[in-house]
């Protein structure tokens, strides 16, 4: 189960496949749009996207949306602040036979395709389109293949293989199209096309003062190649003879920042060689993270789709992080959220600790931005942005989130701590990360309040992860995360006065409770009943899209887990009775309008032994990107939910305990009934193991690193590198 | 004390005088800008005003801002919704001597003015500028006069009188300048200048599909007149001989909606005749409302300045109401707020009941808009807009106000009830207004909530008049006003089921309390301490301009009276102990960032016998428009605060009880020590009386209408028309 498939062309699902089929590596990501444009789908329509409640925002209805993104290339938007820039579309590869151009789905007036199939091979990252096209009385078979190289920085390789029932000339047009916009806005200060030797180059200077050079070359066995250049587009045009014997053409494209010229085409190997090295490199990636699931093909494919995007979307450097849509769309403007720490870090820290460290280092690099945010709000220290650009500057145009969703600043520190515990990289916390921990702690000192008459410390005017309660007092999630961050700061601070102040505030912060029930916030009992029966007629769409925002904001409806999220992240801090009380209270009110919701719920459900409900959340998580009929990844991949899928599988069904809870690798499987077996690698405090769960049996193989203790079902055993152990039955 | 004065020209205060000197009548209002433009102050700079927290919005720093407004002419704004359109500037009247143009302040390279004085005569509405100008070695005396006729619809009369120490030609340029914008936005779809006979016409078609025609003519004794026309400007140019004998020129301008041609210039009387009829008409206006204050010239002038704008700003028809800046600026986009009912209606209902009825009728006319608002939020019935355009459509671009400040819908009904009680016009309530009362009641039925476990009715997700608590539960002001509106609806409803439902909700709504203290809302105890000492260094500027919005929103700082406002509007519903408790609790937290704040506070202070504090609030109210060094009326007149000045004087110092409290005209003076006497007319349930308070003595003269009972100091007497009574001593 390694293949995602799109059969035929349906305008209703096309955009979802474009997002789902996004390919990329490091500095360049391209959406899975066809090499041929969809007729009528202009990509440079000017419009102004507006700030909106994110859950109820309606996106423009379009059949096709190109996207080419270079992480870190941001430009200013007139009302929405900095956004990631959509760059010139580099994948154009058109085919014309007898004056008829092949279209997506293959249909046009003169030609029609009986067979049009696209397949994304998750294992290699190759997207392949097969078309059988009847044009001018001939049968033409075309196979397009493409991938973004994970070996050669910025390289995109494309190939078309052609056969025809009788000999004919196939006209190829392979170019770069700069007639694009970002959310309707034009970020290009200048666009310069040119042809130099084998390359057509397109230099774009953005309004964020980046220079991005795209260069493409066409290699084929056909007639001499012509150049077509105009102000916003450039392409090679050539005619290749097709017939019963297969003809081929290759397009090589580089997308890179800066003015470095592309290499000599001779230094770029042929497609087959590029493909071979791609396969090998991708295999190494999969070896680090693949989660094998036996007995349930749907789960296996969904798991791998999530892992594919997690492998792809990491920029492989610390100058940027992974944006909320995994460089596969513009829905969240390419910005960085708390998703990084809460949903993505666990996956990377347990599969590729080096990549996890880069995500943490991004927060260190953007400390100056966080300081600027704090200053702008009138505070000392550092305040991380709810929606961060590459500099760490707050870009969220909606004040309710920007002003109140302060938990991100504590989440950053939580991420550091979790990373340190999971990887054993204590040096990071005491070294690079230390200043972030102290500076954010200084911000909290100014941000907390006291009330006359009680000795407590309060955090007021806060929005928790549940964004349907916009302003609240003593949000439990936030208070607990802040208290933990301050406790860590107290341990790291040199200054005795600061140690004392951080510690005192950490101790003074509290959780509102009613018996066993941890309250989301002090206002929880004041909120109204949401009356879902009456006000949420269409459960296939979000609740937020069907009610007024004021109804959302004044009632107990929850966008996502909030107290449950806290319990999922810090399970050891709460008793079973507390978790059960929270489940009873909050689940009936939770809309799961957020894609971040199912993951946390599944973890808590499993803790409570609610296996069936956990399964339902797992299925819900699967559908987020794969359910193309409900939008899926149309506006980008739900990359945090991909991380949550891994958490559901490994923390959830395999029952691996959080590194915050225990230093001993602890496994307590509770596989879904239909899963026969589950196998995955895991990094744990500097060691690498492979875990296999099958029947009642758990097998752990130690591959590399220092010896470690493993606890399965209460039985602890010690393993050295090269050794393996098996626990059976229960 | 009838004259406001500006001596010399100071760029720092110029814009404040422009607002303060606004003239107008009915369909046309013009800001008090000089007839000559301020050099360098272009009026057509393009920029995008953004939605902002209204108290912390920074306006563009400018020396001069023209404004010409026709009530009801609105155009769409790309991000801010409909706004009142700033129309072509009709007052241009330039003077050139020896090639040197007279400027505001008179200074230019070649000429200088030793004396430059502007005076607005509140009694007649005439603005007069006297200049002594030394130019080319000559002494030139110029007197400009202008007014907007309150007799002839849309007519603006201007005159210049000229004398020179030796004979010289004075070049006059009198035109219409359409090089203007509204908040940086161009609302003119087309501008057409033309010259027909004596008139230069300027036809503007706005993007709101209004046609406004401005036409001007120049009358003088000088040389033949030339026409200058270009795309966005048109002017008459003429040379008049000046010398020791006074020369004169008159400019007549009409600003009108629609295509009707201006009258023949012969049918427009000469300036002196226009001035005479103006004086007479204005005298009739003053007779209805003047509040004479003896012994305190500052108070007298401030009172009359407020009354002048109240006389001026009423559009004299019910198709529109009075916008928040009294047609004297663009700060609130020309929109209609609850100010109408809470601050303006009491003045009009007790001085000009016919004009009060028009304000009420505006709400009746815009019921369709209110229904549309309710539908948009998913409710039945009618929901009045927080920021209403002429159609009643919600235009507020900030969701926190638009979504939550629902009290306006109850305030509208409160206004009707108050109007009915004060004027005795019961027919209005039972007739025209009835559907509004019922439709808004139907909205409330859907808007209230219930909570499990109590029998109460709750109003959640609400912002009260205190806009620094953006979302709260059971705001006392709102709950009480809504309960009253529903109780009225229950009395007016025909349907027994509706009567019962309205009544049940009215009875179920409650006020949160802690002992004698009426809580602003249930969340009040949860809010933090504002720490004014640390966070409000400059008390000369608003608190909101000096702290982050989140600090504002999470602490007990109040923008304006909220519980105190309720007690000021419905004094008889609260005991002295409750009022005293509220005063103690809320006053220390109140920033008075709102211009609506001092009025309500003064009334409550007087009730509590806090005479000195009341006096301070009175002074604060005086300064709102008159204190030009702190901005004053730069962005428009605080017209609601003008209404509050009248309430402070009449309800407050004269101690006239609200018509909601008693049907008997009840007077209990508590004049400031320095006020020797106070005299004012008053309409009371169909009768008109004159009240004179002097020393301990109260004299009431019945001028017109049915007999009425008057209660002074507990002594009731009955008066018939023509009779007067005096109560002395106490």
Interface residues (C-beta under 8 A of the other chain):
Chain A: X48 X50 X78 X79 X376 X377 X378 X399 X403 X404 X449 X450 X451 X452 X458 X460 X461 X462 X470 X471 X473 X522 X523 X525 X526 X527 X528 X529 X535 X547 X548 X549 X550 X551 X553 X554 X555
Chain B: X48 X50 X78 X79 X376 X377 X378 X399 X403 X404 X449 X450 X451 X452 X458 X460 X461 X462 X470 X471 X473 X522 X523 X525 X526 X527 X528 X529 X535 X547 X548 X549 X550 X551 X553 X554 X555
